[in-house]
Amino acid sequence: MSREKMNLTGIVLAGGLSSRMGRDKASLPWGDSDLLHTVLDRLAPVCSELIVISNVVRTIFRPDVRQMADYYPQCGPLAGMQAGLLAAKNEVSFFVACDMPFLCTDAVAFMAGAADGYDAVVPFVGGYFHPLHAIYHRNCLQWIEPMLAAGEYRILNFYPKIRLRRITAAELRQFDPELKTLDNINTPAEFSAQKNGMME
C-alpha cells in the first residue's frame, strides 16, 4: 500500500529507564533490527519528521532521525512529551513508546487524519486510555509545562482540559483486527512471548 507522508512528527519515547525489563528496552533485538528501529520504520512511511526522545545517547541508523533529551530528566513520559512537542517542526505529533513493535502504520495515519480541531487523539480501549499511542497538538504544552513545573507527571490529568478525540477499538480494528498496535513489552517474559509469537 503506497502512502504519502503527512505533516506529522513521529516521536518515539526511549528514555532508558526500564526497571521491569532489567535492561534497556530500545536496544532489545527484534527481527533483524531492534525495538527502537522497528518502531521508527513503522512511523517513517507517514511522518515527515522523526524524533527520538532519550536521556541515553543512542546509535540510530536512520539519517532522518533527530535525538533530543528531556528538559525534566527522570520525570517520566510527560517530560518526553514536552521535549518532543518543543522540538517538533509540525504542529501535530504522534507519540509512541519504543516498546511497541507491532505499531500499525495505517492506524497512525487514521488517527492523524482525525486530529483536525482537537488537541489530542487517544485510543480509549478496554476501559482506559492509551496515552503513548496518541496524537498531541503543540497546544498541549500550555497544560503540560505547568504540570511538570508543579511536579505532576500523570499524563491523563490534563485530558479534562483539552479538546479530546477518543479513538474506539472498532475504529482501530479497521486496520489492525487484533489491536496488536497497542501492545507493549514490559518484562522479559512478555518479550519472550511476543517475540516467539512474531516468529510463528
C-alpha positions as YAML, in Angstrom:
chain: A
units: angstrom
residues:
- id: 1
  name: MET
  ca: [0.00, 0.00, 0.00]
- id: 2
  name: SER
  ca: [1.50, 3.32, -1.05]
- id: 3
  name: ARG
  ca: [1.29, 6.17, 1.43]
- id: 4
  name: GLU
  ca: [2.10, 9.85, 1.40]
- id: 5
  name: LYS
  ca: [3.94, 11.43, 4.27]
- id: 6
  name: MET
  ca: [1.76, 13.71, 6.36]
- id: 7
  name: ASN
  ca: [2.52, 16.95, 8.19]
- id: 8
  name: LEU
  ca: [3.10, 14.78, 11.22]
- id: 9
  name: THR
  ca: [6.06, 14.34, 13.53]
- id: 10
  name: GLY
  ca: [6.63, 10.82, 14.79]
- id: 11
  name: ILE
  ca: [8.12, 10.89, 18.29]
- id: 12
  name: VAL
  ca: [9.44, 7.76, 19.98]
- id: 13
  name: LEU
  ca: [9.96, 7.87, 23.74]
- id: 14
  name: ALA
  ca: [13.04, 5.81, 24.57]
- id: 15
  name: GLY
  ca: [14.01, 7.20, 27.93]
- id: 16
  name: GLY
  ca: [16.30, 4.42, 29.04]
- id: 17
  name: LEU
  ca: [14.68, 3.59, 32.39]
- id: 18
  name: SER
  ca: [13.39, 0.01, 32.07]
- id: 19
  name: SER
  ca: [13.18, -1.23, 35.64]
- id: 20
  name: ARG
  ca: [10.74, -4.08, 34.95]
- id: 21
  name: MET
  ca: [12.74, -5.32, 31.95]
- id: 22
  name: GLY
  ca: [16.05, -5.11, 33.78]
- id: 23
  name: ARG
  ca: [17.82, -3.67, 30.71]
- id: 24
  name: ASP
  ca: [17.37, -1.00, 28.09]
- id: 25
  name: LYS
  ca: [14.28, -1.87, 26.06]
- id: 26
  name: ALA
  ca: [15.02, 0.24, 22.99]
- id: 27
  name: SER
  ca: [18.05, -1.86, 22.04]
- id: 28
  name: LEU
  ca: [16.40, -5.27, 22.52]
- id: 29
  name: PRO
  ca: [16.75, -7.36, 19.32]
- id: 30
  name: TRP
  ca: [13.64, -7.66, 17.18]
- id: 31
  name: GLY
  ca: [13.71, -9.43, 13.85]
- id: 32
  name: ASP
  ca: [16.81, -8.23, 12.04]
- id: 33
  name: SER
  ca: [16.75, -4.94, 13.96]
- id: 34
  name: ASP
  ca: [15.84, -3.77, 17.47]
- id: 35
  name: LEU
  ca: [12.71, -2.42, 19.12]
- id: 36
  name: LEU
  ca: [13.56, 1.26, 18.56]
- id: 37
  name: HIS
  ca: [14.33, 0.92, 14.86]
- id: 38
  name: THR
  ca: [11.29, -1.29, 14.32]
- id: 39
  name: VAL
  ca: [9.04, 1.45, 15.69]
- id: 40
  name: LEU
  ca: [10.85, 4.13, 13.65]
- id: 41
  name: ASP
  ca: [10.44, 2.06, 10.47]
- id: 42
  name: ARG
  ca: [6.69, 1.83, 11.08]
- id: 43
  name: LEU
  ca: [6.38, 5.58, 11.55]
- id: 44
  name: ALA
  ca: [8.56, 6.58, 8.61]
- id: 45
  name: PRO
  ca: [6.03, 5.98, 5.78]
- id: 46
  name: VAL
  ca: [3.58, 8.58, 7.14]
- id: 47
  name: CYS
  ca: [5.68, 11.00, 9.21]
- id: 48
  name: SER
  ca: [7.54, 13.90, 7.60]
- id: 49
  name: GLU
  ca: [9.78, 14.14, 10.68]
- id: 50
  name: LEU
  ca: [11.10, 11.60, 13.18]
- id: 51
  name: ILE
  ca: [12.41, 12.35, 16.68]
- id: 52
  name: VAL
  ca: [13.68, 10.07, 19.44]
- id: 53
  name: ILE
  ca: [13.46, 11.39, 23.00]
- id: 54
  name: SER
  ca: [16.05, 9.71, 25.16]
- id: 55
  name: ASN
  ca: [18.35, 10.62, 28.03]
- id: 56
  name: VAL
  ca: [20.75, 7.98, 26.68]
- id: 57
  name: VAL
  ca: [22.71, 8.86, 23.54]
- id: 58
  name: ARG
  ca: [21.73, 6.22, 21.00]
- id: 59
  name: THR
  ca: [23.20, 4.94, 17.77]
- id: 60
  name: ILE
  ca: [20.46, 5.41, 15.19]
- id: 61
  name: PHE
  ca: [20.95, 4.08, 11.70]
- id: 62
  name: ARG
  ca: [18.36, 6.32, 10.03]
- id: 63
  name: PRO
  ca: [19.81, 9.67, 8.90]
- id: 64
  name: ASP
  ca: [16.38, 11.34, 9.08]
- id: 65
  name: VAL
  ca: [16.05, 10.98, 12.87]
- id: 66
  name: ARG
  ca: [16.83, 13.66, 15.45]
- id: 67
  name: GLN
  ca: [17.60, 12.85, 19.07]
- id: 68
  name: MET
  ca: [16.56, 15.04, 22.00]
- id: 69
  name: ALA
  ca: [16.91, 14.69, 25.76]
- id: 70
  name: ASP
  ca: [14.30, 15.61, 28.37]
- id: 71
  name: TYR
  ca: [14.31, 19.11, 29.85]
- id: 72
  name: TYR
  ca: [12.91, 17.50, 33.00]
- id: 73
  name: PRO
  ca: [15.03, 14.35, 33.46]
- id: 74
  name: GLN
  ca: [13.59, 11.35, 35.28]
- id: 75
  name: CYS
  ca: [10.07, 12.80, 35.25]
- id: 76
  name: GLY
  ca: [8.53, 10.11, 33.08]
- id: 77
  name: PRO
  ca: [6.71, 10.17, 29.72]
- id: 78
  name: LEU
  ca: [5.12, 13.56, 30.31]
- id: 79
  name: ALA
  ca: [8.60, 15.12, 30.23]
- id: 80
  name: GLY
  ca: [9.30, 13.29, 26.99]
- id: 81
  name: MET
  ca: [6.11, 14.69, 25.51]
- id: 82
  name: GLN
  ca: [7.13, 18.22, 26.49]
- id: 83
  name: ALA
  ca: [10.58, 17.83, 24.89]
- id: 84
  name: GLY
  ca: [9.07, 16.33, 21.76]
- id: 85
  name: LEU
  ca: [6.41, 18.98, 21.26]
- id: 86
  name: LEU
  ca: [9.01, 21.72, 21.70]
- id: 87
  name: ALA
  ca: [11.32, 20.10, 19.16]
- id: 88
  name: ALA
  ca: [8.71, 19.17, 16.55]
- id: 89
  name: LYS
  ca: [8.52, 21.22, 13.36]
- id: 90
  name: ASN
  ca: [4.91, 20.15, 12.80]
- id: 91
  name: GLU
  ca: [2.05, 21.30, 14.99]
- id: 92
  name: VAL
  ca: [0.78, 17.73, 15.35]
- id: 93
  name: SER
  ca: [2.84, 14.78, 16.61]
- id: 94
  name: PHE
  ca: [2.25, 11.09, 17.13]
- id: 95
  name: PHE
  ca: [3.82, 9.81, 20.34]
- id: 96
  name: VAL
  ca: [4.67, 6.17, 20.88]
- id: 97
  name: ALA
  ca: [6.78, 4.20, 23.32]
- id: 98
  name: CYS
  ca: [9.83, 2.36, 21.98]
- id: 99
  name: ASP
  ca: [8.47, -0.97, 23.25]
- id: 100
  name: MET
  ca: [5.53, -1.16, 20.82]
- id: 101
  name: PRO
  ca: [6.94, -3.10, 17.83]
- id: 102
  name: PHE
  ca: [3.53, -4.01, 16.38]
- id: 103
  name: LEU
  ca: [2.66, -0.36, 15.75]
- id: 104
  name: CYS
  ca: [0.24, -0.18, 12.81]
- id: 105
  name: THR
  ca: [1.23, 2.46, 10.27]
- id: 106
  name: ASP
  ca: [-2.29, 2.71, 8.84]
- id: 107
  name: ALA
  ca: [-3.74, 3.24, 12.32]
- id: 108
  name: VAL
  ca: [-1.27, 6.10, 12.87]
- id: 109
  name: ALA
  ca: [-2.36, 7.70, 9.59]
- id: 110
  name: PHE
  ca: [-6.03, 7.31, 10.51]
- id: 111
  name: MET
  ca: [-5.51, 8.95, 13.91]
- id: 112
  name: ALA
  ca: [-3.60, 11.82, 12.35]
- id: 113
  name: GLY
  ca: [-6.44, 12.31, 9.89]
- id: 114
  name: ALA
  ca: [-8.88, 12.53, 12.80]
- id: 115
  name: ALA
  ca: [-6.87, 15.23, 14.59]
- id: 116
  name: ASP
  ca: [-8.32, 18.34, 12.95]
- id: 117
  name: GLY
  ca: [-9.96, 20.52, 15.58]
- id: 118
  name: TYR
  ca: [-8.61, 18.52, 18.53]
- id: 119
  name: ASP
  ca: [-5.72, 18.90, 20.97]
- id: 120
  name: ALA
  ca: [-5.27, 15.15, 21.33]
- id: 121
  name: VAL
  ca: [-6.44, 11.94, 19.66]
- id: 122
  name: VAL
  ca: [-6.12, 8.97, 22.01]
- id: 123
  name: PRO
  ca: [-7.34, 5.37, 21.84]
- id: 124
  name: PHE
  ca: [-9.84, 4.51, 24.56]
- id: 125
  name: VAL
  ca: [-9.91, 0.73, 24.53]
- id: 126
  name: GLY
  ca: [-10.73, -1.79, 27.22]
- id: 127
  name: GLY
  ca: [-11.95, 0.93, 29.56]
- id: 128
  name: TYR
  ca: [-8.81, 3.01, 29.61]
- id: 129
  name: PHE
  ca: [-6.73, 5.42, 27.55]
- id: 130
  name: HIS
  ca: [-3.52, 4.58, 25.72]
- id: 131
  name: PRO
  ca: [-1.62, 7.89, 26.06]
- id: 132
  name: LEU
  ca: [1.59, 6.64, 24.45]
- id: 133
  name: HIS
  ca: [-0.08, 5.62, 21.19]
- id: 134
  name: ALA
  ca: [-1.60, 9.02, 20.59]
- id: 135
  name: ILE
  ca: [-1.66, 12.28, 18.70]
- id: 136
  name: TYR
  ca: [-0.92, 15.54, 20.54]
- id: 137
  name: HIS
  ca: [-1.07, 19.10, 19.22]
- id: 138
  name: ARG
  ca: [1.54, 21.63, 20.24]
- id: 139
  name: ASN
  ca: [-1.29, 23.41, 22.10]
- id: 140
  name: CYS
  ca: [-0.92, 20.79, 24.83]
- id: 141
  name: LEU
  ca: [2.28, 22.45, 26.04]
- id: 142
  name: GLN
  ca: [0.20, 25.08, 27.81]
- id: 143
  name: TRP
  ca: [-1.09, 22.34, 30.15]
- id: 144
  name: ILE
  ca: [1.93, 20.05, 30.20]
- id: 145
  name: GLU
  ca: [4.55, 22.61, 31.20]
- id: 146
  name: PRO
  ca: [2.75, 23.86, 34.35]
- id: 147
  name: MET
  ca: [2.21, 20.26, 35.40]
- id: 148
  name: LEU
  ca: [5.91, 19.46, 35.10]
- id: 149
  name: ALA
  ca: [6.85, 22.61, 36.99]
- id: 150
  name: ALA
  ca: [4.47, 21.56, 39.78]
- id: 151
  name: GLY
  ca: [5.83, 18.03, 39.95]
- id: 152
  name: GLU
  ca: [2.67, 16.49, 38.50]
- id: 153
  name: TYR
  ca: [3.53, 13.80, 35.98]
- id: 154
  name: ARG
  ca: [0.35, 11.85, 35.21]
- id: 155
  name: ILE
  ca: [-0.49, 12.38, 31.53]
- id: 156
  name: LEU
  ca: [-4.22, 11.77, 31.94]
- id: 157
  name: ASN
  ca: [-4.55, 14.69, 34.35]
- id: 158
  name: PHE
  ca: [-4.65, 17.26, 31.56]
- id: 159
  name: TYR
  ca: [-7.17, 15.38, 29.41]
- id: 160
  name: PRO
  ca: [-10.24, 17.03, 31.05]
- id: 161
  name: LYS
  ca: [-8.91, 20.44, 29.98]
- id: 162
  name: ILE
  ca: [-8.43, 19.76, 26.28]
- id: 163
  name: ARG
  ca: [-10.40, 19.02, 23.13]
- id: 164
  name: LEU
  ca: [-10.00, 15.25, 23.16]
- id: 165
  name: ARG
  ca: [-10.97, 12.81, 20.42]
- id: 166
  name: ARG
  ca: [-11.37, 9.25, 21.68]
- id: 167
  name: ILE
  ca: [-10.48, 6.54, 19.21]
- id: 168
  name: THR
  ca: [-12.56, 3.39, 19.69]
- id: 169
  name: ALA
  ca: [-11.50, -0.23, 19.37]
- id: 170
  name: ALA
  ca: [-13.81, -0.56, 16.37]
- id: 171
  name: GLU
  ca: [-12.03, 2.27, 14.58]
- id: 172
  name: LEU
  ca: [-8.61, 0.70, 15.15]
- id: 173
  name: ARG
  ca: [-9.80, -2.78, 14.17]
- id: 174
  name: GLN
  ca: [-10.35, -1.49, 10.62]
- id: 175
  name: PHE
  ca: [-6.57, -1.51, 10.27]
- id: 176
  name: ASP
  ca: [-5.46, -3.95, 12.98]
- id: 177
  name: PRO
  ca: [-8.15, -6.54, 13.79]
- id: 178
  name: GLU
  ca: [-6.26, -7.92, 16.82]
- id: 179
  name: LEU
  ca: [-5.29, -4.46, 18.14]
- id: 180
  name: LYS
  ca: [-1.64, -5.51, 18.31]
- id: 181
  name: THR
  ca: [-0.72, -1.89, 17.64]
- id: 182
  name: LEU
  ca: [-1.49, -1.16, 21.32]
- id: 183
  name: ASP
  ca: [0.69, -3.96, 22.70]
- id: 184
  name: ASN
  ca: [3.82, -3.03, 24.60]
- id: 185
  name: ILE
  ca: [6.56, -5.08, 26.21]
- id: 186
  name: ASN
  ca: [7.44, -4.51, 29.85]
- id: 187
  name: THR
  ca: [9.06, -7.66, 31.21]
- id: 188
  name: PRO
  ca: [11.46, -10.39, 29.99]
- id: 189
  name: ALA
  ca: [8.55, -12.85, 29.98]
- id: 190
  name: GLU
  ca: [6.45, -10.55, 27.76]
- id: 191
  name: PHE
  ca: [9.43, -10.00, 25.46]
- id: 192
  name: SER
  ca: [9.96, -13.74, 25.00]
- id: 193
  name: ALA
  ca: [6.27, -14.42, 24.46]
- id: 194
  name: GLN
  ca: [5.80, -11.60, 21.94]
- id: 195
  name: LYS
  ca: [9.00, -12.41, 20.07]
- id: 196
  name: ASN
  ca: [8.09, -16.08, 19.83]
- id: 197
  name: GLY
  ca: [4.62, -15.12, 18.63]
- id: 198
  name: MET
  ca: [6.15, -12.91, 15.94]
- id: 199
  name: MET
  ca: [8.27, -15.82, 14.67]
- id: 200
  name: GLU
  ca: [5.42, -18.36, 14.47]
...
